[in-house]
C-alpha cells in the first residue's frame, strides 16, 4: 500500500505521519494478526497462563532475587562509597539554567 492509498483509506491529511508509520510498521507480517512486539503488556497475573504453580513460583523467586540484588547494590553504593542515587523528578533538567538578562 502506498502512502497515498493509506492517506485516502484512513483519512489522514499529513504526509509525514503516513510515511513514518509505513517505515515503522510497513515490513511487519500482518497476516497472522497483531505482531507480538507491538502488543500491549499484560498485567503480571496474566503473563503466561500455561505455567504451572511451581514454575510461576520459581519465576517470581528469580525476580525477587534480582530485586534484592539491586537493593543491596544501592545500599552498598550509598553506605560504602557515599554515592546517593536518586531519580530525577519529571520536568527537572540536569542543566543549569542561565539567569535572564
C-alpha positions as CSV (number, residue, x, y, z in Angstrom):
1,X,0.0,0.0,0.0
2,X,1.4,3.4,-0.9
3,X,1.3,6.4,1.4
4,X,-1.4,8.0,-0.9
5,X,-3.6,4.9,-0.6
6,X,-3.1,4.9,3.2
7,X,-4.0,8.6,3.4
8,X,-7.2,8.0,1.5
9,X,-8.1,4.8,3.3
10,X,-7.6,6.2,6.8
11,X,-8.4,9.9,6.1
12,X,-5.0,11.1,7.2
13,X,-4.0,14.5,5.8
14,X,-0.4,14.7,6.8
15,X,2.1,13.0,4.5
16,X,4.9,12.7,7.1
17,X,2.6,10.8,9.5
18,X,1.8,8.1,7.0
19,X,5.5,7.9,5.9
20,X,6.7,7.4,9.4
21,X,4.0,4.8,10.1
22,X,4.8,2.9,6.9
23,X,8.5,2.9,7.7
24,X,7.9,1.8,11.2
25,X,5.3,-0.9,10.6
26,X,5.4,-1.5,6.9
27,X,7.7,-4.6,7.0
28,X,5.6,-6.5,9.6
29,X,3.6,-9.5,8.6
30,X,0.0,-8.6,9.4
31,X,-1.5,-11.8,8.0
32,X,-1.3,-13.6,11.4
33,X,-2.8,-10.7,13.3
34,X,-1.3,-8.1,15.6
35,X,2.5,-8.6,15.9
36,X,3.9,-9.7,19.2
37,X,6.4,-6.8,19.6
38,X,3.7,-4.2,19.3
39,X,1.2,-5.9,21.6
40,X,0.5,-4.1,24.9
41,X,2.0,-5.7,28.0
42,X,-0.4,-7.8,30.1
43,X,-0.7,-7.5,33.8
44,X,1.6,-9.7,35.9
45,X,-1.2,-12.1,36.8
46,X,-2.0,-12.8,33.1
47,X,1.5,-13.0,31.7
48,X,1.7,-16.7,31.0
49,X,-1.3,-18.8,32.0
50,X,0.3,-22.0,30.8
51,X,2.9,-22.0,33.6
52,X,2.3,-24.4,36.5
53,X,2.2,-23.0,40.0
54,X,5.7,-24.4,40.7
55,X,7.1,-22.7,37.5
56,X,5.4,-19.5,38.4
57,X,6.8,-19.6,42.0
58,X,10.3,-20.2,40.6
59,X,9.9,-17.3,38.2
60,X,8.8,-15.0,41.0
61,X,11.7,-16.1,43.2
62,X,14.1,-15.3,40.5
63,X,12.6,-11.8,40.1
64,X,12.7,-11.3,43.9
65,X,16.4,-12.3,43.9
66,X,17.2,-9.7,41.2
67,X,15.3,-7.0,43.1
68,X,17.1,-7.9,46.3
69,X,20.5,-7.7,44.5
70,X,19.6,-4.3,43.1
71,X,18.6,-3.0,46.5
72,X,21.8,-4.4,48.0
73,X,23.8,-2.7,45.3
74,X,22.3,0.7,46.0
75,X,22.8,0.1,49.8
76,X,26.5,-0.6,49.3
77,X,26.8,2.3,46.9
78,X,25.3,4.7,49.5
79,X,27.0,3.4,52.7
80,X,30.4,2.4,51.4
81,X,31.0,4.9,48.6
82,X,28.9,7.8,49.7
83,X,27.1,7.9,46.4
84,X,23.4,8.7,46.7
85,X,21.4,7.6,43.6
86,X,18.1,9.5,43.4
87,X,15.7,9.6,40.4
88,X,15.2,12.9,38.8
89,X,11.8,14.3,39.2
90,X,9.9,14.7,35.9
91,X,10.2,18.2,34.5
92,X,13.5,18.9,36.1
93,X,16.5,19.4,33.9
94,X,20.0,18.4,34.8
95,X,21.4,21.5,33.1
96,X,21.9,24.7,35.0
97,X,19.5,27.5,33.8
98,X,21.2,30.7,32.8
99,X,19.8,33.8,34.5
100,X,17.7,36.1,32.3
101,X,19.4,39.4,31.4
